[in-house]
Amino acid sequence: MPARPLVLYPDPRLHRAAGPVTATREGVRALAADVLDTLGAVSAMGLTAIHIGRPERVVVIRLQPDEPHAVYVDPVLVWASPERSAHPEGSVSMPGVVEPVERPARVRVRYRDLDGAEHEEEAEGLRAACLQHEIDQLDGIFWIDRLSRLRRERVLKRFAKLRAQQARAGS
């Protein structure tokens, strides 16, 4: 499958919650393949169906280019540790800006695989941060919503400056 066009900030779809997956097994596999192909094309660690304009709860994660990918269908966070850690975050939908985001250090996620079997996975470190980031996206929470107002305003100013520079360079 070819990479799909990305939904870019400030598109309102990035703040809408995704619905549960209702597609057939083949439909879910095709959607996951589209998300995976797009993830590879944009060199992301994680991507949701929302990022390619499909409001369904599908996440694909591959933290390193040489490792296998993981697909999460209808993932939900079922537990989060009280301990917290910060990781740099950004989004392919808002390219060029990154900011540390503090989140629970460990989480447990319930999801279905591509065959419809239910699973629970516990994750920590970068994988935990990535899962939380992508599940937030499925819930209509864009990553900058997790920043303080001051830090969010700084990120938005940096992003606006980057876009203005790109527009001037493209003229």
TORPA-4810 file (N, C-alpha, C, O; in nm, 3 decimals):
<nodes>
NODE_1_0.084_-0.118_0.000_0.000_0.000_0.000_0.088_0.125_0.000_0.195_0.126_0.062_M
NODE_2_0.045_0.229_-0.069_0.123_0.353_-0.066_0.097_0.431_0.063_-0.005_0.413_0.129_P
NODE_3_0.192_0.518_0.096_0.173_0.606_0.211_0.055_0.699_0.183_0.034_0.742_0.070_A
NODE_4_-0.019_0.729_0.286_-0.136_0.817_0.275_-0.099_0.959_0.314_-0.005_0.980_0.390_R
NODE_5_-0.172_1.058_0.263_-0.148_1.197_0.305_-0.178_1.213_0.454_-0.270_1.150_0.507_P
NODE_6_-0.102_1.297_0.520_-0.119_1.320_0.663_-0.219_1.432_0.690_-0.230_1.527_0.613_L
NODE_7_-0.290_1.419_0.800_-0.373_1.526_0.853_-0.278_1.618_0.930_-0.208_1.573_1.020_V
NODE_8_-0.275_1.746_0.894_-0.179_1.839_0.953_-0.246_1.938_1.047_-0.359_1.982_1.025_L
NODE_9_-0.172_1.973_1.153_-0.218_2.072_1.249_-0.236_2.205_1.177_-0.150_2.243_1.097_Y
NODE_10_-0.343_2.277_1.200_-0.443_2.269_1.306_-0.575_2.203_1.265_-0.681_2.242_1.315_P
NODE_11_-0.572_2.107_1.178_-0.694_2.039_1.133_-0.776_1.992_1.254_-0.723_1.926_1.343_D
NODE_12_-0.905_2.027_1.259_-0.987_1.991_1.375_-1.002_1.841_1.397_-1.038_1.798_1.506_P
NODE_13_-0.976_1.761_1.295_-0.986_1.615_1.313_-0.885_1.564_1.416_-0.906_1.458_1.475_R
NODE_14_-0.777_1.638_1.439_-0.678_1.597_1.538_-0.729_1.611_1.681_-0.668_1.559_1.774_L
NODE_15_-0.841_1.682_1.698_-0.900_1.697_1.831_-1.033_1.623_1.845_-1.109_1.648_1.939_H
NODE_16_-1.061_1.532_1.753_-1.182_1.451_1.761_-1.147_1.309_1.801_-1.050_1.252_1.752_R
NODE_17_-1.226_1.254_1.891_-1.203_1.116_1.934_-1.239_1.019_1.821_-1.336_1.040_1.748_A
NODE_18_-1.161_0.914_1.810_-1.187_0.810_1.711_-1.290_0.712_1.765_-1.299_0.689_1.885_A
NODE_19_-1.366_0.655_1.675_-1.463_0.554_1.713_-1.400_0.415_1.712_-1.290_0.397_1.659_G
NODE_20_-1.469_0.319_1.771_-1.417_0.182_1.769_-1.411_0.129_1.626_-1.485_0.173_1.538_P
NODE_21_-1.323_0.033_1.606_-1.308_-0.028_1.474_-1.426_-0.120_1.448_-1.455_-0.210_1.528_V
NODE_22_-1.493_-0.098_1.337_-1.608_-0.182_1.300_-1.584_-0.256_1.169_-1.670_-0.331_1.125_T
NODE_23_-1.470_-0.236_1.109_-1.440_-0.297_0.979_-1.423_-0.448_0.993_-1.402_-0.500_1.102_A
NODE_24_-1.433_-0.516_0.882_-1.407_-0.659_0.877_-1.258_-0.682_0.906_-1.179_-0.588_0.907_T
NODE_25_-1.222_-0.806_0.930_-1.082_-0.839_0.956_-0.994_-0.791_0.841_-0.885_-0.737_0.863_R
NODE_26_-1.041_-0.812_0.717_-0.963_-0.767_0.600_-0.954_-0.615_0.597_-0.850_-0.559_0.561_E
NODE_27_-1.063_-0.547_0.633_-1.063_-0.402_0.636_-0.967_-0.347_0.740_-0.898_-0.248_0.715_G
NODE_28_-0.962_-0.411_0.857_-0.869_-0.368_0.962_-0.726_-0.391_0.917_-0.639_-0.307_0.940_V
NODE_29_-0.701_-0.505_0.855_-0.565_-0.534_0.805_-0.523_-0.430_0.700_-0.409_-0.384_0.701_R
NODE_30_-0.614_-0.393_0.611_-0.582_-0.293_0.508_-0.554_-0.158_0.572_-0.460_-0.088_0.532_A
NODE_31_-0.635_-0.119_0.671_-0.614_0.008_0.740_-0.479_0.006_0.813_-0.403_0.103_0.804_L
NODE_32_-0.450_-0.102_0.884_-0.323_-0.112_0.956_-0.205_-0.106_0.858_-0.102_-0.046_0.888_A
NODE_33_-0.220_-0.167_0.741_-0.114_-0.163_0.639_-0.094_-0.021_0.590_0.020_0.022_0.569_A
NODE_34_-0.202_0.054_0.570_-0.191_0.195_0.529_-0.118_0.277_0.636_-0.032_0.359_0.604_D
NODE_35_-0.155_0.254_0.763_-0.091_0.328_0.872_0.057_0.291_0.880_0.142_0.379_0.896_V
NODE_36_0.089_0.161_0.867_0.228_0.117_0.872_0.310_0.175_0.757_0.421_0.222_0.778_L
NODE_37_0.256_0.171_0.636_0.329_0.226_0.522_0.353_0.375_0.538_0.460_0.425_0.502_D
NODE_38_0.256_0.446_0.591_0.271_0.590_0.612_0.372_0.615_0.724_0.454_0.707_0.714_T
NODE_39_0.366_0.535_0.830_0.462_0.547_0.940_0.604_0.533_0.887_0.692_0.612_0.923_L
NODE_40_0.628_0.436_0.801_0.761_0.417_0.743_0.802_0.533_0.653_0.917_0.575_0.655_G
NODE_41_0.708_0.584_0.577_0.739_0.692_0.483_0.775_0.823_0.555_0.855_0.902_0.504_A
NODE_42_0.717_0.845_0.673_0.743_0.969_0.745_0.841_0.951_0.860_0.867_1.044_0.935_V
NODE_43_0.895_0.830_0.873_0.995_0.798_0.977_0.945_0.831_1.117_1.014_0.896_1.194_S
NODE_44_0.825_0.785_1.148_0.769_0.806_1.281_0.787_0.680_1.366_0.813_0.572_1.313_A
NODE_45_0.773_0.695_1.497_0.775_0.580_1.588_0.636_0.523_1.607_0.620_0.403_1.629_M
NODE_46_0.538_0.608_1.599_0.400_0.566_1.616_0.309_0.650_1.530_0.338_0.766_1.501_G
NODE_47_0.198_0.590_1.489_0.103_0.661_1.405_-0.035_0.601_1.426_-0.049_0.480_1.449_L
NODE_48_-0.137_0.686_1.419_-0.275_0.639_1.432_-0.346_0.652_1.299_-0.299_0.719_1.207_T
NODE_49_-0.461_0.586_1.290_-0.544_0.600_1.170_-0.592_0.745_1.155_-0.615_0.791_1.043_A
NODE_50_-0.607_0.815_1.266_-0.648_0.956_1.260_-0.547_1.039_1.180_-0.587_1.130_1.106_I
NODE_51_-0.419_1.008_1.193_-0.316_1.083_1.120_-0.331_1.072_0.969_-0.280_1.157_0.896_H
NODE_52_-0.401_0.969_0.922_-0.424_0.955_0.777_-0.571_0.977_0.743_-0.618_0.936_0.637_I
NODE_53_-0.643_1.042_0.835_-0.779_1.083_0.806_-0.887_0.980_0.833_-1.002_0.999_0.792_G
NODE_54_-0.855_0.872_0.901_-0.952_0.768_0.933_-0.981_0.770_1.082_-0.891_0.738_1.161_R
NODE_55_-1.101_0.807_1.125_-1.131_0.822_1.267_-1.162_0.688_1.336_-1.267_0.671_1.397_P
NODE_56_-1.069_0.594_1.325_-1.085_0.463_1.387_-0.968_0.437_1.480_-0.858_0.490_1.459_E
NODE_57_-0.991_0.356_1.583_-0.893_0.333_1.689_-0.790_0.227_1.648_-0.796_0.113_1.693_R
NODE_58_-0.698_0.267_1.561_-0.588_0.181_1.518_-0.457_0.256_1.539_-0.443_0.371_1.497_V
NODE_59_-0.360_0.189_1.603_-0.228_0.243_1.628_-0.125_0.145_1.576_-0.139_0.024_1.594_V
NODE_60_-0.021_0.197_1.513_0.095_0.115_1.475_0.217_0.180_1.539_0.238_0.300_1.528_V
NODE_61_0.297_0.096_1.606_0.418_0.145_1.672_0.538_0.062_1.625_0.532_-0.061_1.617_I
NODE_62_0.645_0.133_1.594_0.775_0.071_1.565_0.879_0.172_1.614_0.906_0.272_1.549_R
NODE_63_0.937_0.142_1.730_1.028_0.237_1.793_1.161_0.250_1.719_1.223_0.357_1.722_L
NODE_64_1.205_0.144_1.653_1.329_0.146_1.575_1.299_0.092_1.436_1.221_-0.001_1.423_Q
NODE_65_1.361_0.149_1.332_1.332_0.104_1.195_1.360_-0.044_1.171_1.298_-0.105_1.085_P
NODE_66_1.454_-0.102_1.247_1.490_-0.241_1.225_1.413_-0.340_1.313_1.440_-0.460_1.308_D
NODE_67_1.318_-0.292_1.392_1.241_-0.383_1.477_1.103_-0.406_1.416_1.056_-0.325_1.337_E
NODE_68_1.038_-0.516_1.454_0.903_-0.540_1.400_0.804_-0.437_1.455_0.822_-0.383_1.564_P
NODE_69_0.701_-0.413_1.379_0.597_-0.319_1.423_0.494_-0.392_1.509_0.485_-0.515_1.506_H
NODE_70_0.419_-0.315_1.584_0.309_-0.369_1.665_0.182_-0.293_1.628_0.184_-0.170_1.614_A
NODE_71_0.072_-0.366_1.612_-0.056_-0.305_1.578_-0.150_-0.322_1.698_-0.162_-0.430_1.755_V
NODE_72_-0.214_-0.212_1.734_-0.308_-0.208_1.846_-0.444_-0.164_1.791_-0.458_-0.052_1.742_Y
NODE_73_-0.542_-0.251_1.800_-0.677_-0.220_1.754_-0.763_-0.192_1.878_-0.767_-0.272_1.971_V
NODE_74_-0.831_-0.079_1.877_-0.914_-0.034_1.989_-0.838_-0.033_2.122_-0.889_-0.086_2.221_D
NODE_75_-0.717_0.025_2.126_-0.641_0.025_2.252_-0.700_0.121_2.354_-0.750_0.228_2.320_P
NODE_76_-0.693_0.080_2.480_-0.733_0.166_2.591_-0.631_0.150_2.703_-0.578_0.042_2.727_V
NODE_77_-0.604_0.259_2.769_-0.514_0.259_2.884_-0.594_0.209_3.004_-0.697_0.267_3.038_L
NODE_78_-0.548_0.101_3.068_-0.622_0.045_3.181_-0.554_0.068_3.314_-0.615_0.050_3.420_V
NODE_79_-0.426_0.108_3.311_-0.353_0.136_3.434_-0.233_0.222_3.401_-0.171_0.207_3.295_W
NODE_80_-0.201_0.313_3.492_-0.082_0.397_3.478_-0.015_0.409_3.614_-0.082_0.425_3.716_A
NODE_81_0.116_0.401_3.615_0.192_0.409_3.740_0.189_0.551_3.795_0.173_0.647_3.719_S
NODE_82_0.205_0.564_3.925_0.214_0.700_3.981_0.348_0.766_3.949_0.357_0.889_3.946_P
NODE_83_0.454_0.686_3.924_0.583_0.743_3.887_0.571_0.805_3.749_0.497_0.756_3.663_E
NODE_84_0.646_0.913_3.728_0.637_0.985_3.601_0.776_0.996_3.538_0.878_0.989_3.607_R
NODE_85_0.776_1.014_3.408_0.901_1.040_3.336_0.868_1.128_3.216_0.754_1.133_3.169_S
NODE_86_0.970_1.196_3.167_0.952_1.286_3.053_1.031_1.235_2.934_1.144_1.187_2.947_A
NODE_87_0.969_1.245_2.818_1.033_1.207_2.691_1.004_1.318_2.589_0.898_1.379_2.594_H
NODE_88_1.097_1.343_2.498_1.069_1.440_2.391_0.958_1.386_2.302_0.961_1.270_2.261_P
NODE_89_0.861_1.470_2.273_0.750_1.431_2.186_0.730_1.535_2.078_0.768_1.652_2.092_E
NODE_90_0.670_1.490_1.971_0.634_1.574_1.859_0.529_1.499_1.780_0.477_1.398_1.827_G
NODE_91_0.497_1.547_1.661_0.397_1.479_1.579_0.426_1.503_1.432_0.470_1.611_1.392_S
NODE_92_0.401_1.399_1.353_0.413_1.415_1.208_0.309_1.514_1.157_0.324_1.569_1.048_V
NODE_93_0.205_1.538_1.236_0.103_1.634_1.198_0.142_1.777_1.231_0.074_1.872_1.193_S
NODE_94_0.253_1.793_1.303_0.307_1.925_1.339_0.459_1.915_1.328_0.530_1.926_1.428_M
NODE_95_0.509_1.894_1.207_0.652_1.866_1.191_0.742_1.982_1.230_0.710_2.099_1.211_P
NODE_96_0.858_1.943_1.287_0.961_2.041_1.315_0.969_2.090_1.457_1.063_2.161_1.493_G
NODE_97_0.872_2.055_1.541_0.876_2.098_1.681_0.869_1.977_1.773_0.793_1.883_1.749_V
NODE_98_0.948_1.982_1.879_0.955_1.875_1.978_0.966_1.941_2.114_1.030_2.045_2.130_V
NODE_99_0.904_1.878_2.212_0.906_1.931_2.348_0.892_1.814_2.445_0.816_1.721_2.416_E
NODE_100_0.963_1.815_2.559_0.945_1.708_2.657_0.803_1.709_2.714_0.748_1.815_2.744_P
NODE_101_0.746_1.589_2.727_0.613_1.573_2.786_0.627_1.474_2.901_0.683_1.365_2.884_V
NODE_102_0.575_1.511_3.017_0.579_1.423_3.133_0.453_1.338_3.136_0.341_1.388_3.124_E
NODE_103_0.475_1.207_3.153_0.365_1.111_3.156_0.397_1.002_3.259_0.509_0.995_3.308_R
NODE_104_0.299_0.916_3.291_0.330_0.800_3.376_0.443_0.717_3.314_0.449_0.698_3.193_P
NODE_105_0.532_0.668_3.400_0.649_0.594_3.354_0.614_0.454_3.302_0.681_0.402_3.214_A
NODE_106_0.508_0.394_3.357_0.465_0.260_3.314_0.314_0.261_3.294_0.241_0.331_3.364_R
NODE_107_0.270_0.183_3.198_0.126_0.173_3.169_0.090_0.029_3.133_0.176_-0.052_3.099_V
NODE_108_-0.038_0.002_3.142_-0.093_-0.125_3.090_-0.203_-0.087_2.991_-0.290_-0.005_3.020_R
NODE_109_-0.197_-0.151_2.875_-0.290_-0.121_2.766_-0.364_-0.249_2.728_-0.303_-0.355_2.713_V
NODE_110_-0.496_-0.238_2.712_-0.577_-0.349_2.660_-0.610_-0.316_2.515_-0.644_-0.203_2.482_R
NODE_111_-0.600_-0.416_2.428_-0.623_-0.395_2.285_-0.656_-0.529_2.219_-0.646_-0.635_2.280_Y
NODE_112_-0.694_-0.521_2.093_-0.712_-0.639_2.010_-0.602_-0.642_1.905_-0.551_-0.538_1.865_R
NODE_113_-0.567_-0.762_1.861_-0.472_-0.773_1.751_-0.549_-0.781_1.619_-0.671_-0.769_1.618_D
NODE_114_-0.478_-0.801_1.510_-0.543_-0.803_1.378_-0.635_-0.922_1.356_-0.716_-0.922_1.264_L
NODE_115_-0.623_-1.024_1.442_-0.713_-1.140_1.433_-0.832_-1.126_1.527_-0.918_-1.214_1.530_D
NODE_116_-0.837_-1.017_1.603_-0.949_-0.993_1.694_-0.927_-1.045_1.835_-1.014_-1.028_1.920_G
NODE_117_-0.813_-1.108_1.862_-0.785_-1.160_1.997_-0.750_-1.044_2.090_-0.679_-0.950_2.053_A
NODE_118_-0.802_-1.052_2.214_-0.775_-0.948_2.314_-0.644_-0.975_2.385_-0.607_-1.090_2.412_E
NODE_119_-0.572_-0.865_2.416_-0.444_-0.873_2.486_-0.434_-0.760_2.585_-0.505_-0.660_2.575_H
NODE_120_-0.345_-0.776_2.682_-0.301_-0.667_2.769_-0.150_-0.665_2.763_-0.084_-0.769_2.764_E
NODE_121_-0.095_-0.545_2.755_0.050_-0.528_2.749_0.092_-0.424_2.849_0.031_-0.317_2.858_E
NODE_122_0.197_-0.454_2.924_0.253_-0.354_3.013_0.378_-0.299_2.945_0.456_-0.374_2.887_E
NODE_123_0.394_-0.168_2.952_0.507_-0.103_2.886_0.567_0.001_2.979_0.500_0.055_3.067_A
NODE_124_0.696_0.027_2.958_0.764_0.132_3.034_0.857_0.208_2.941_0.881_0.166_2.828_E
NODE_125_0.908_0.319_2.990_1.004_0.397_2.912_0.943_0.455_2.786_0.829_0.500_2.785_G
NODE_126_1.022_0.453_2.679_0.980_0.512_2.553_0.854_0.446_2.497_0.767_0.516_2.444_L
NODE_127_0.842_0.313_2.509_0.724_0.244_2.458_0.598_0.292_2.532_0.494_0.313_2.470_R
NODE_128_0.608_0.310_2.663_0.494_0.360_2.741_0.456_0.501_2.697_0.338_0.532_2.680_A
NODE_129_0.557_0.586_2.677_0.530_0.724_2.633_0.464_0.723_2.495_0.369_0.797_2.472_A
NODE_130_0.514_0.639_2.405_0.459_0.633_2.269_0.314_0.582_2.271_0.228_0.638_2.203_C
NODE_131_0.288_0.477_2.349_0.150_0.427_2.358_0.057_0.534_2.413_-0.053_0.552_2.360_L
NODE_132_0.098_0.605_2.517_0.013_0.710_2.573_-0.010_0.822_2.473_-0.122_0.873_2.461_Q
NODE_133_0.095_0.861_2.402_0.085_0.966_2.302_-0.018_0.928_2.195_-0.104_1.009_2.160_H
NODE_134_-0.009_0.806_2.143_-0.098_0.764_2.035_-0.241_0.740_2.085_-0.337_0.771_2.015_E
NODE_135_-0.256_0.685_2.205_-0.392_0.666_2.260_-0.456_0.801_2.288_-0.575_0.819_2.267_I
NODE_136_-0.375_0.897_2.337_-0.427_1.033_2.351_-0.482_1.082_2.218_-0.592_1.138_2.213_D
NODE_137_-0.406_1.061_2.109_-0.451_1.106_1.977_-0.585_1.043_1.941_-0.673_1.109_1.887_Q
NODE_138_-0.600_0.914_1.972_-0.728_0.847_1.945_-0.841_0.906_2.027_-0.957_0.903_1.986_L
NODE_139_-0.808_0.961_2.144_-0.908_1.022_2.232_-0.930_1.170_2.202_-1.003_1.238_2.273_D
NODE_140_-0.866_1.221_2.096_-0.883_1.362_2.058_-0.795_1.457_2.135_-0.820_1.578_2.138_G
NODE_141_-0.690_1.404_2.199_-0.597_1.488_2.275_-0.468_1.498_2.195_-0.393_1.400_2.185_I
NODE_142_-0.441_1.614_2.138_-0.319_1.636_2.062_-0.206_1.657_2.161_-0.228_1.711_2.269_F
NODE_143_-0.086_1.616_2.127_0.026_1.612_2.222_0.052_1.745_2.290_0.090_1.745_2.408_W
NODE_144_0.033_1.857_2.223_0.060_1.986_2.286_-0.042_2.019_2.395_-0.018_2.108_2.477_I
NODE_145_-0.156_1.948_2.396_-0.255_1.968_2.501_-0.201_1.923_2.637_-0.256_1.962_2.740_D
NODE_146_-0.096_1.843_2.638_-0.034_1.795_2.762_0.071_1.891_2.817_0.129_1.866_2.923_R
NODE_147_0.097_2.000_2.746_0.196_2.098_2.790_0.129_2.208_2.871_0.008_2.230_2.861_L
NODE_148_0.207_2.276_2.952_0.156_2.395_3.022_0.119_2.499_2.916_0.165_2.492_2.802_S
NODE_149_0.037_2.594_2.954_-0.005_2.696_2.859_0.115_2.771_2.801_0.120_2.797_2.681_R
NODE_150_0.211_2.805_2.886_0.329_2.878_2.840_0.410_2.795_2.740_0.449_2.845_2.635_L
NODE_151_0.436_2.669_2.772_0.513_2.583_2.682_0.436_2.558_2.552_0.497_2.552_2.445_R
NODE_152_0.305_2.543_2.561_0.223_2.522_2.440_0.231_2.645_2.350_0.245_2.632_2.229_R
NODE_153_0.222_2.764_2.409_0.231_2.888_2.330_0.366_2.899_2.262_0.374_2.943_2.147_E
NODE_154_0.473_2.859_2.331_0.608_2.863_2.270_0.616_2.766_2.152_0.672_2.800_2.048_R
NODE_155_0.561_2.646_2.170_0.562_2.547_2.061_0.484_2.601_1.942_0.528_2.588_1.828_V
NODE_156_0.368_2.660_1.967_0.287_2.714_1.858_0.359_2.827_1.785_0.350_2.839_1.663_L
NODE_157_0.432_2.911_1.859_0.510_3.018_1.795_0.622_2.960_1.711_0.645_3.005_1.598_K
NODE_158_0.694_2.859_1.763_0.800_2.796_1.685_0.744_2.731_1.559_0.803_2.742_1.452_R
NODE_159_0.629_2.665_1.571_0.567_2.601_1.456_0.524_2.705_1.352_0.545_2.685_1.233_F
NODE_160_0.465_2.815_1.397_0.424_2.922_1.304_0.545_2.981_1.233_0.539_3.010_1.114_A
NODE_161_0.655_2.998_1.306_0.777_3.050_1.246_0.831_2.954_1.140_0.871_2.997_1.032_K
NODE_162_0.831_2.824_1.170_0.876_2.723_1.073_0.789_2.725_0.948_0.840_2.719_0.836_L
NODE_163_0.659_2.733_0.966_0.568_2.736_0.851_0.590_2.860_0.767_0.586_2.853_0.644_R
NODE_164_0.614_2.973_0.832_0.640_3.098_0.758_0.770_3.087_0.678_0.777_3.130_0.564_A
NODE_165_0.872_3.028_0.740_1.000_3.008_0.670_0.982_2.915_0.550_1.037_2.940_0.443_Q
NODE_166_0.906_2.808_0.569_0.880_2.714_0.460_0.802_2.779_0.348_0.828_2.754_0.230_Q
NODE_167_0.706_2.863_0.385_0.626_2.932_0.283_0.713_3.028_0.202_0.700_3.036_0.080_A
NODE_168_0.803_3.100_0.271_0.894_3.190_0.200_0.990_3.114_0.110_1.018_3.158_-0.002_R
NODE_169_1.038_3.001_0.156_1.132_2.920_0.078_1.064_2.860_-0.044_1.127_2.839_-0.147_A
NODE_170_0.934_2.832_-0.032_0.859_2.771_-0.141_0.810_2.871_-0.244_0.764_2.832_-0.351_G
NODE_171_0.819_2.999_-0.213_0.769_3.104_-0.304_0.859_3.124_-0.421_0.832_3.208_-0.506_S
</nodes>
